[in-house]
Amino acid sequence: MKRQYLSRKRVTKDFNNEKLLKDIWGAEWGVKNAFSTIRKVVMHRPGQEVLKLHGYAQAIEAGPVLIDSIIGSTPQSEQSNEPPNLKLLQAQFDSIQQALINEGIEVVPLDGDSEDWPERLFTRDLGLVIPGGIILTRLALYIRYGETPIMARTIARLGMPILGMVQGHGFMEGGSFTMLDSKTAVVGLSERINKEGVEQVRTILAIQNIELITIDLPATIIHLDEAFLMVDHNKALVQTALLPFRFLEHLQKRNIQLIHVDSQDPQLTINALTVSPGRVIISSSGKRTIQLLEQQGIATIPVQVDEIFKLGGGIHCVTLPLLRD
């Protein structure tokens, strides 16, 4: 115990004080935005559990359940229904992990080796990481419901502060949440995220004077990370057809340059990961978007993720940063 803490004086510094976090909790936990340099990230290497999905790979993560009840062809119904190739899936996962390691990022494995919970690969959904710690989520589908305790055990092992947990009738998933800056967060309402979950998160964020912007997502997607990604301090990759006008207007008022993902690239090309300002790990199949980003001064690290796309997720989905500068 450090001598400076051998005092019965009242604590006067805020919980998020960087020195207190480092001294007491072991690190300056949390993220203040979605583009600063990542130092630590949680991932889960897929195993036999992914083969337990309902007949085909993308039955769960890829789309809203509502779409299944609509008569006629939708973009989702035209996607591949083939089961995943586990060896290829693991190889592509490993390539993402290696790219992170090459960037000097520590990869933390999700706890446990059980073959239950086939969607565990998508660690992004298991927490909302904010300045000072994490808010554990409550997932909307039974097939994912048991993943939150696994993340809780992982976080407890690391010693990271748990600042709250969505409960009651609330639902929240991390793929639909992002920090714009240290005082502003955004969440997209969808089939997987309801108003009760949003209000619980809003209450926790209010303790830290963080404003929560809520936007409605279209019925065709479940998470904000299918439509929006910050790639630098003042640049964002967007899919305008999936975002409301008022949100795009808000971004422009912040002087954020909007870069549109190329419509000829795979839909989930936008589901990339910014590892440091102006540096992004992205699907190698998004060739046109990669070229556009590089023209705008954004460095790209292409990796193959087509087999992960079959599961309905991408690079952003399989990574949960716990610590950014």
Secondary structure, 3 states (H helix, E strand, C coil): CCHHHCCCCCCCCCCCCHHHHHHHHCCCCECCCCCCCEEEEEECCCCHHHHHCCCCHHHCCCCCHHHHHCCCCCCHHHCCCCCCCHHHHHHHHHHHHHHHHHCCCEEEECCCCCCCCCCCCCHHHHEEEECCEEEECECCCHHHCCHHHHHHHHHHHHCCCEEEECCCCCCECHHHEEEEECCEEEEEEECCECHHHHHHHHHHHHHCCCEEEEEECCCCCCCHHHCEEEEECCEEEECHHHCCHHHHHHHHHCCCEEEECCCCCCHHHHCCEEEECCEEEEECCCHHHHHHHHHCCCEEEEECCHHHHHCCCCCCCCCEEEEEC
